[in-house]
Amino acid sequence: MGYLEHIVFLLGMNLVLALALNIAVGQTGILLVSQGMLAGVGAYATAIGTTKLAMPAGVCVLCGGALGGLLGWGIGSLRGRLSQDVHAVSTLAMQLLFTTCLAAADPITGGMTGILGIRPITIPVVGIDGAPASILAIGALLAATAAVTAGVARSNVGLVLRGVRDDAMLVESLGPDVNRCREVVCAFVGCVSSVAGSVHAHYAQAVEPSQSGVAASIGMLTIVLVAGTRSLWDTVWAATVYTALPEVLRLLGVSSVLAASVRDILFGSGLILLVISRVAGARAFRKAL
C-alpha cells in the first residue's frame, strides 16, 4: 500500500508541475528553467516553518505559496527587460544559485543533509493525516490547477496569452499589457509550484537540496516540450509516462538507476528530435522565401 501511495502522490505532483509550467511555456512562450527552485521555496519554507518556528502545516503551505508567487512575479517582470534566450539562461542561473545557497546555508537549511522531522499534514475535517492527507492535498491542488489551465486555454485570456507568445508587439499595440500578462503567469507558476513543493515536504517529512536542483527543472521542462506545448492532454500523458516508466521497469527487474536512465534517454532523445525538426522547418521556411 505504501508503494502505491508513493506512486499516486508522485504522479499527482508531476502533473501539477507540468500543467502549471505549460501555461508559461506553451500558452505564453516563457521558457522557465527554474521550476525546481520555485518548488524548493515552498519545500524549505515548510521545513523551516514547522521544525524551527513551530508553525502549523497549513500556514506553512500558504506562506510557501505566497513566497513562490512573489518570486515568480519577479521572474516574469524580468522577461520584459530581457530577450527570450537571455531570460531563459537567467532563470537557469537563478536555479543554480538557489541550490548552491541551500547547500551553503547550513545553519538555516541543514546544508547538503537538509532538514528532517517535518510534521505530516493533518486534515481534521475528514480525520486523516500522513500520506493519505498529502495525497488528498496534492489531488485538490491538481484539480484546481487543471481547472485553471483548461479554463485559461479556452478563454479570451488564453487567446491573449497565445498572442503574447506569437507576437508580443502586436498584442501590445491592441491594448493588453504584455509585461503584466507575463508577470501574472509566472506568479501563478511560482505559487502552484511552491505549494506542490510544500505538500511534498510534508509527505516526505524531509527536504534536501538535490530535490530542488536543476535536474527537477529540466525534467519538467522536457515533459512539456516533448509533449508539445499547445495541448494540455499531451502534457498529462507525457507526465504520466515520465512518472510511471521507471516504476514499470523496476517491476520488470531493472535496477532503479538504469530505469531512471532509460526514461531520461527516451525523453532526452525526444527533445533532440524536437530541436532537429524545428531547425529543419526553419531552414525550409527560409529557402521558400
N, C-alpha and C positions, 0 to 999 in steps of 0.2 A: 504493500500500500504506500509506503514511504517513497519508493522509486516512482510510482505512478504520479504521486503528488508532486514530486520534483519535476517531472516532465511536463505536467499540466501547467505548473507555475512558470517554468522556463519558457514554454510556448506562449503563454499569455503575455509575459513581459516582452519577448521579442516582437510579438505582434503589435503591442502598444508602441514600442520604439520605432518600428518600421513604418507604421501608419502615420505617426506624427512626423517622421522625417520626410515622408512622401509629400506632405503639404509644402515643405520648404524646397525640396529638390524637384519634385515633379510638377507641382502647381505653380510655384513662384520662381523657380530657377536659381535658388540659392544653394550653392554647394557647401554643405556643412561637414567638416571633418572633426567635429568636437562633441559628438553626442555622448561619448563615454565620459567626458568631463562634466557635461550637464547632468547626467545620471549620477556621477560621483559627488556632485554638490549636494544632491538630496541624500545620498547614502551617508556621507560624512556629517551632514547636518543632523541626521537622525542619530548616528553613532555618538557624536559629541553631546547632543542634547539629552539622550537617555542615560548615558554612562557617567557623564561629568556634571551635568546640570540637573539631573533627575526630573526632566520634563516628560509629560505624558506622550505616548506614542502618537496620538492624533495631532497634537500641537507640533511635534517634530516633523510629521509629514507635511503639514501646512506650511511650516517655516521653510522646509526644503523646497517645496513647490514655488514659494514666493522668491526665494534666492535664485532658483533656476530661471524663473521668469524674468527677473531683473537682469541676470547675466545674458539671457537670450536676447532681451531688448537691446542691450549694449552691442551684442554681436550683429544684430540687424541694423543698428544705426551706422556701424562701420561700413556696411555694404554700399551706402550712398556716397561714401568718400573714397572707396577703393574699387578697382576693376574686379570682375568676377574671379579671375585667376589669382590675383593678389589677395583677395578676401578669403578664398579657399585655403591658400597657403597660410594666411594669418590665423584661421581657425585651427589648422593643424599645429601651428606654433603654440597657440593657447593650450591645446590639448597636451602637448609635450611638457610645457611649463607647469601645468597643473599637476601632472603625475610626478614631476621632479619635486615640486613643493610638498606634495603629500609624503614622499619618501624622506624629505629633509626635515620636515617639521615634527620631529619625533615626540616632543613633549605634548603636542596637541593631537596629532594624528596617529601616534604609535609607530611612525616610520614604516619600514618595509613589513613589519609584523602586523600592522593595522590595529584595529580596536575590536576586542572580543567582549562577550557578555551583554550584547544588545537585547533588550527585552522584546519578546514577541508581541505581535499585535493581538489585542483582545477586543472582541465586539460583543459588549454585554447585552445588546438588544436581542441577539439570536443565541447568546450563550456559548460562543465558540472562541477559541484562541489558538495560538500557534500556527502551524502550517495551513490548516483549513481556513483560518481567518485571513491569512496572507493571500491565499488563492481567491477567496471571495473579494478581497480588496482589489487585487490585480484584475479580476474579472469585471468588477464595476468600472475600473479605470479603462479597461479595454472597450466596454460597451459605450462609455462616454466619448472616448477618442474616436471610435468607429462612427458614432452618430455625427460628431462634429466634422470629421473629414469627409464623410459621404454627403452631408448637408452642404458643406462648402463647395464640393465638386459640382453639385447640381444647381447651385445658386448663382445669382449675379456677382456675388463676392468671388466665387471661383472663376468666373469669366474675367473679372478684373485682374485676379492673380495670374491667370494664364496670359493675359495681355502684358503684365509686368515681365513675365518670363520671356515672351516672344519679342516685344518691342516696348521697352520701358518709356522711351521718349514719346511715342505716340500716345500711350496711356496718360502720361503727364500732361500732354497738350490738351487732352479731353477733360481734365479736371481732377481726377483722383491723385492723392498724394502718394507717389511711388515709395518714397522713403518710409512713410508711416505704415504702408502695407507690409514692407519688409520687416519693420520693427515688430509689428503685431504678430506676424507669422513666426518669427524667431523667438519671441516671447512665449508663444503657445508651445513651440517645440521644447523650449527650455523648461517650462513649467511641467509639462507632461513627462518629460524625460526624468526630471528631478523627483517627481512624485513616484515614478516607477522605481528609481534607484532607492528611494527611501523605503518603499514597501519591500524591496529585495533585501535591504539591510536588516529589516525586522524578520524576514523569512530566514535568512542565513544566520542571523544573530552574530554577524561578524562582517567587517569590511577590511580590505587591504588594497594598496594602490593598483595592482595589476587588474582588478575588476573594473577600474575606471580608466584603463590605459588606451593607447591608440588603437590596439587590436579591436577593442569593442567598437570604436568609432568607425573603423574601416569595415568591420563586419556588417554593421547596419547599413552603411552607405553602399556596400556591394550588393546587399539584398535588394535595395531599392533600384539601383542602376541595372542589375541583371534582369530583374523582373520587368523593367520598363517603367518609366517614371509617370506614365499617364493613366495607369489602371490600378485602382485600389485592390481589386480582386487578385491581380497578378502579384501584387506585393504580399497579400495574405498567403498565397500559395508558396511564394519564394521563402517567406519567413518560416512557414511550416516545414518545408523541406530542409531549410538551414538548421532547424532545431531537431527534427526527427531523424535525419540521415545518420548522424553519428550514433544515435541510440539503436537504430536498426542494425547498423554494422556491428555494434557491440554484442547484440543478441545473437549475431551470426558467428561470434567468436573472435572478431577483430579487436585488437588492443585499443584502448582509449586514445592513445597518442596517434596511432595510424588512422583510426576512424575520423578524428578531427582533421587530420592532414588530408584525407580523401575529400572531405567536404570543402576544405579551403582550396584544394587544387581544382575541383569542379567549378566552384563559384569564381575563382580567380581566372580560370580559362574562359568562362562566360564573359567576364569583364574585358578580357583581352580581345575576344571576338567582337564585343560591342564597340570597342575603340577602333578596331580594324574596319568594321563596317561603316562607322561614322566617317573615318578618314577617306575610305573608298568612295562614299557617297559625296563628300565634299569635293573630291578631285573630279568626279564625273560631272558635278554641277559646274565647276569652273571650266571644264572642257566644252560643255554645252554653251557657255557664254562666249 
